[in-house]
């Protein structure tokens, strides 16, 4: 377990239990108490938790961790999901893409598609509309991708632009495909996000698309976050990994969602 994975694990354990002590963390993560103390001090300095004598207590931000602390979660699965979603993108398509770790893997897979090339006169093979500044930054240099960025105020947790300014671009475009990363997706409750501003932008992006694809590793299945993005029956495709429970996959299919397991 590298340092980022350990920091991520600490934040998740503190968020789950509310309060935890150094000895428990050292035992569960199989590192020294000195290492845990240094990690807790670092996370407290970043205001992700509150240090106590002998441990730490949860800070509200721990439930919506910054993107850099999420990258280690289900990394291999997210890369496979990203590739599968990118394979749905064809030449000439206009694609909407939100932020988050799984959506970022989708963007990277689109960026490395060797069969997508610029056309005559430098025409771009794919137009990507995104509210994620990190994705725009990575793909701007790709000659086959035309990047359109929404306006809005950037959230440090996800690098996504949200707020009223972000709606103006989306209201004026038509998308062939919206590929959405989510914080949770449930066969009954649908897809949701922790932050209502991001959920609102994702709702609008989905409403402008002919087809809506949700990309979510199996740890997101069966969960529910604060704000709904899309009802289950409004989702065309769910791309996930083999960890999805059979019963959940069946319920999604019954609701009309095509489930792709990669």
Secondary structure, 3 states (H helix, E strand, C coil): CCHHHHHHHHHHHHHHHCEEEHHHHHHHHCCCHHHHHHHHHHHHHCCCEEEECCEEEECHHHHCCCHHHCCCCCHHHHHHHHHHHHCCCCCCCEEEECCCHHHHHHHHHHHCCCCCCCCHHHCCCEEEEECEHHHHHHHCCCCCEEEEECCCEECCCCCEEECHHHHHHHHCCCEEEEEEECCEEECCCEEEECCHHHHHHHHHHHHCEEEEEEECCHHHECCCCCEEEECHHHCCEEEECCCCCHHHHHHHHHCCCEEEEC
